[in-house]
Amino acid sequence: QVRLVESGGGSVQPGESLRLSCAASGIWFTINAQGWYRQAPGKQRELVATITTGGLTNYADSVKGRFTISRDNAENTVYLQMNSLKPEDTAVYYCNLEAIRVYWGQGTQVTVSS
């Protein structure tokens, strides 16, 4: 059974940093890419960043220069380093894995508020 377990969310003030982690287990197939999406209250889920197994990355314009996605291929773990956080970054962040189908984590809350 495939499981994606996220960690690292929390409440911070504007300008501070957080690092999210997502560990995938039960993987027996080839992974194409992993990534992070987020959903704020009343809004649709949106892409934050993705990374392929080859290391190619893609970022939402709103997080470019502030967020960095990375991946440990051996551990099937993906990270999201979030710097210079803004109140508009407040959302539930979901880990995503693309393979023969798409898998989702349960989400972790990130709150940025003064």
Salt bridges, closest charged atoms under 4 A:
GLU46 OE2 - ARG38 NE 2.73
ASP61 OD1 - LYS64 NZ 3.09
ASP89 OD1 - ARG38 NH1 2.96
ASP89 OD2 - ARG66 NH1 2.75
